[in-house]
Amino acid sequence: MAKIDTNSADGRDSYDVEVGGMIVPFFNKNITPYPTESSGPKFELVPVEKQKDVMLNVARLHAQQEYDRIMEMVSVLQKQANQIKRRLELTDAVHAAKYDFQIAHGQIYYLVYDTRHKCTILTSHGPTGWSTGKPSNYDYIAAVKWLGDYSWQEVDNEGNYVNSQ
């Protein structure tokens, strides 16, 4: 880089230089991040490609973490939607079933298909609640509990809610 005697910008610290056979006007050594003279400090070029690779890998890592977090939420929401769908199906089945007693909130009942009469019934007796054994024409569908919102939830024989998958 050769310094030219001209100074097209008329600056105190600027001057024109010749680089590769071309004149570069207004070269100011005070504003460039690189040394402009042989006595300047040594420096290394920035490895741009390596820096791009690191940035891309970090971006992918963070994006994948966010994607995984969202997919976990989707999984939870899907499970909840399936549980609500099952409650709606049971609610419809109980309301279509025959029964001739007063039902109470929080009590466990049993949804049963009566093969002899070809209908669904609601009974308060579970498969083991009969003194002489369950009727042979009863196929137990589910144990259910009437909730405060007037829907029906499937439960096990101890009254614990069953989560449908």
C-alpha positions in Angstrom: 0.0 0.0 0.0 1.7 3.1 -1.2 0.8 6.5 0.1 0.0 9.0 -2.7 0.9 12.7 -2.4 -2.7 13.7 -3.2 -5.4 14.1 -0.6 -8.7 14.3 -2.3 -10.6 14.6 1.0 -8.4 17.4 2.4 -8.4 15.7 5.8 -5.6 16.1 8.4 -5.4 12.4 9.1 -6.6 11.1 5.7 -4.8 10.5 2.5 -5.1 8.7 -0.8 -3.4 5.3 -1.2 -2.6 3.0 -4.0 -3.8 -0.6 -3.5 -3.2 -3.2 -6.2 -2.7 -0.5 -8.8 -5.9 1.4 -7.8 -6.1 4.7 -6.0 -8.2 4.5 -2.8 -9.3 8.1 -1.9 -9.7 9.3 1.6 -8.0 6.5 3.5 -8.1 7.3 7.2 -5.9 5.0 9.4 -7.6 6.3 12.5 -11.0 4.7 11.7 -10.1 1.3 10.3 -10.0 -1.7 12.7 -7.0 -3.1 10.8 -3.4 -1.9 10.9 -2.5 0.2 7.9 1.3 0.4 8.4 4.0 -2.3 8.8 4.6 -1.1 12.4 0.9 -1.7 13.3 -0.2 -4.4 15.7 -0.5 -8.0 14.5 -4.1 -9.2 14.0 -5.8 -12.3 12.9 -8.7 -12.3 10.4 -12.1 -13.2 11.7 -12.9 -16.8 10.8 -16.3 -15.9 9.3 -17.3 -19.4 8.1 -16.5 -20.9 11.5 -18.4 -18.1 13.2 -21.4 -18.7 10.9 -21.3 -22.5 11.8 -21.3 -21.7 15.5 -24.2 -19.3 15.1 -26.2 -21.8 13.1 -25.6 -24.6 15.6 -26.6 -22.3 18.5 -29.7 -21.2 16.6 -30.7 -24.8 15.8 -30.2 -25.8 19.4 -32.4 -23.1 20.8 -35.0 -23.6 18.1 -35.1 -27.4 18.8 -35.5 -26.8 22.5 -38.4 -24.4 21.8 -39.9 -26.9 19.4 -39.6 -29.8 21.9 -41.2 -27.6 24.6 -44.2 -26.8 22.3 -44.6 -30.4 21.3 -44.7 -31.4 25.1 -47.6 -28.8 25.5 -49.3 -30.3 22.4 -49.0 -33.7 23.9 -50.6 -32.5 27.2 -53.4 -30.7 25.4 -54.0 -33.8 23.2 -54.3 -36.0 26.4 -56.7 -33.5 27.9 -58.8 -33.3 24.8 -59.0 -37.2 24.7 -60.1 -37.1 28.4 -62.8 -34.6 27.7 -63.9 -36.5 24.6 -64.2 -39.7 26.7 -66.3 -37.7 29.4 -68.6 -36.6 26.6 -69.0 -40.1 25.3 -69.8 -41.4 28.8 -72.2 -38.6 29.5 -74.1 -39.4 26.3 -74.1 -43.1 27.1 -75.4 -42.5 30.7 -78.1 -40.1 29.5 -79.2 -42.7 26.9 -79.2 -45.5 29.5 -82.2 -46.8 31.4 -82.4 -46.4 35.2 -85.1 -46.1 37.7 -83.5 -44.6 40.8 -82.5 -41.2 42.0 -78.8 -40.4 41.1 -76.5 -38.3 43.3 -73.4 -36.3 42.6 -70.1 -37.9 43.6 -71.5 -41.5 43.7 -70.1 -44.4 41.7 -72.5 -46.1 39.2 -72.0 -48.7 36.6 -72.8 -48.5 33.0 -73.9 -52.0 31.9 -75.1 -53.5 28.6 -78.0 -55.9 29.3 -77.7 -58.6 26.6 -81.1 -60.0 27.3 -83.0 -56.8 26.8 -80.5 -55.4 24.3 -80.1 -52.0 26.1 -77.7 -50.0 28.2 -78.6 -49.5 31.9 -77.2 -47.6 34.8 -76.9 -49.6 38.0 -75.5 -48.9 41.5 -74.2 -52.4 41.8 -70.7 -53.2 40.5 -69.5 -56.6 39.2 -68.7 -57.7 42.8 -71.6 -55.9 44.5 -74.2 -58.7 44.0 -74.9 -61.1 46.9 -75.6 -64.0 44.5 -73.1 -63.0 41.8 -73.6 -60.6 38.9 -76.3 -61.3 36.4 -75.1 -63.4 33.5 -76.7 -61.1 31.0 -74.7 -58.0 32.2 -71.6 -56.8 30.4 -70.0 -54.0 32.4 -68.9 -51.1 30.3 -67.5 -48.7 32.9 -67.7 -47.4 36.4 -68.7 -43.8 36.3 -69.1 -40.9 38.7 -71.6 -38.0 38.3 -69.6 -34.7 38.5 -70.8 -31.3 39.6 -70.9 -30.0 36.0 -73.4 -32.8 35.1 -71.0 -34.7 33.1 -69.8 -38.3 33.9 -66.2 -39.4 34.4 -64.9 -42.9 34.3 -63.5 -44.2 37.6 -62.0 -47.4 38.9 -63.8 -49.4 41.6 -62.2 -47.3 44.4 -63.4 -44.0 42.8 -60.1 -42.8 41.4 -60.5 -41.1 38.0 -59.4 -43.2 35.0 -57.3 -41.2 32.5 -58.0 -42.1 28.9 -55.0 -42.0 26.7 
